[in-house]
Amino acid sequence: MTLFFQKKNQSFPKLHSEVIERIKNESLRLNKEQVLFVRLIQNQSGVGEVQVSFADRIPGDTDWIRFANEDSKKRLHHGEFSMENEKIYYHPNVELKWKHTPKETIHRIESNYQFSNGKVYLDQKDYDQLVPILKNCFLSEQVDSLYMDGNICQLEIESLDDSKEERISEVLLIFFSFFYPSPFLAPHRPQ
């Protein structure tokens, strides 16, 4: 099963035409060329928030968007900006692909977002290291163990059916949409 908001292969977020119009209108209003200034910040619980404002265009700006830092640019490049109720919103466009493996109990998920920054293997007893949304999901869906490496996550599950796959996918979509800096509660060293 493949779940995604919108399939993309891009290095910069998409701007809907209404957003470009909004930037142009702001430029006219201020009588200075403007760009969308975007930053990703983490709140105390680790949930990421995309903040959008306008900034004066500078010579280094090559598009309608300027990111506050490279981390924001790297983590937000898959998504798109749209207008809703006269406000600009960011949509992450998370893509998940479930793939079969030679082993019947191992289920591979590939994403356009990173699960981890290196190789990680966890048994059920280690799930306390994960952010609560992942921990609760993997325990309730009876995931025996998991392996993460970059944009790949492999789950060991005795009996995977369509509804279980859908529930896990929903939680992963929420996890990526919340822009946690990592799947772990505390800094974790890859194996």
N, C-alpha and C positions, 0 to 999 in steps of 0.2 A: 504494500500500500504506500502510495506517495501522498503526503499532505503538504500543501504549501499555500501561502497567501497569494503569491504571484511569482512565477518562475522568472528568474533574471540571472544574467551573467554580466555584472557591471562592476566598475571600479569606483563609481560615484553615485550617490543617491539620485533617484529620479525626482524631478520637480514637476508637478502637475502644472498645466498652463495657468490655472488660477493663482498659483503661488508666484509664478513669474510675473503675472499681472500685478499682484500685490506688491512685489519688490519694485516694479516700475512705478507704481502709484506712490509708494513711499519715497522713491528718488525724486519724483516731481514735487511732492509735498515739501520735502526738505531742500530742494534745489541742489542736491548732491547725489551722485550715483551711490546706490546702496547694494549691499549683498546680505544674504541670510547668514547670520552668525550662529553657529551651532556648537553646543558643548554637551557632553555626557557627564553627569555627576552622579555619585552614589550617595544615597541617604544612609543613615546610621544602620539600618537593617540590611544594607548591601544592595537594595533595589536601585537600578539605574533610572535616571530621569533625563530625558532629552529636553534641553532648554534652547529655545529659538528666539532670536532677537534680530534687529537690523544693525548694520555697521557701515560706516563710510567705506566705499571701495578704495583699495590701495593698489599700487602697481603690481604687486604679486598675485592679486586675485585674477584667476583665469576663468572662473565660472561664476554662477550666481550664488555659490555657497563658499563660506570660509569656516573651517573648523577651528575650535579653540586650541586643539593639540592633535598630534598624530594618533593617540589612542582613540579619541573620539572619531576621527576619520576612519581608522581601521575597523572599529566596531560598528559603525553606522553605514558603511558603504553599500550594503545589500538592499537597503530600504528605499522609501520614497516619502516625499512630503506632499500633503494635500491640504485643501482648505475645507473646513467644516464650521458652519456658524460663524464665519468671518475670523476664524482662528486657524493657525497653521499647526498641523499635526504630523507626527512622524509615524510611519508604519514599517515594521522591521522586515516584512517579506521572508519569514522563516520557511525553509524548505526541509522536509524530512523524507528520506527514502528508506524504506525497509527492504532488506535484501536477504535472500536465503543463504545459508552457509552449508558446508558439507555435513556438519553436525546438527542433528534435528533439534537439539535443545538450545542451540546458540543462534541468536537473532541479531543481525547487524543493522544498525541505523546510520545513515550518512546524512549530514546536514551541511548547509552553506555557512553555518556558524560553528565555532569551535566548542567542543565539549570540554577539552582540557588542553594544557600547554605541553603535554608530554604523555608518556605511557603510564596509565594508572590502572591497577587491579584492586577491586574491593570485594570482599565477601559480605554477607548479610550483617555479620557482627561489626563491620566497619562502617555501616551506613550512617552512624551517628556523626561522622565527619562531613556528611553532605548537608547542603542547605535543606531546610525542612520540607520544602515542596518536593524535592527529589527523594529524600529519605522516606517520606510518607508514601509516595507513589510506589517506589520500589518494594517497600515492605508490604503494602496492601495488595500489590499485584504479584507477590510471591516471586520476586526476582532473586534467584539464588546467589548470583554474583554478577559483577559487571566489569567491563574493560573499556577504558577510554584512551584514545590517542588522537589528538587534534580534532578533526571533524567527524570522527568515527566513534560510535558507542556500540559495544556488543553486550547483549543481555543474555544471561543463562536463565531460561524459564522452561520448566517441565512441560506445561501445556499453554501454548499461546493460541488464543482464538481472536477473531476479528474485533470483538468488543474490548478485549484486554489491550490489543494493539492500539485501538482507537483511544482508550483512556490514557495509556502511556504517551501516545502522540500528543494529546491535548495538554498534558502536564509539561511535556518538553517544549511545546509551542509557548506556553505561559512562561516557563523558565527563561527561554531565550528572549521573549518579549519584555521581561523584567530587567534584562541587561545585568544580571549578576556578574561580577568580575571573574567569578570562578564557581564551579559546582560545590566547592568546599567552604565550610564555615571559617576555617583558619587557613593561613598559607600552607600549601601542601607541596611536597617535593615529589615530582614524577619519579617512577621507578626506572 
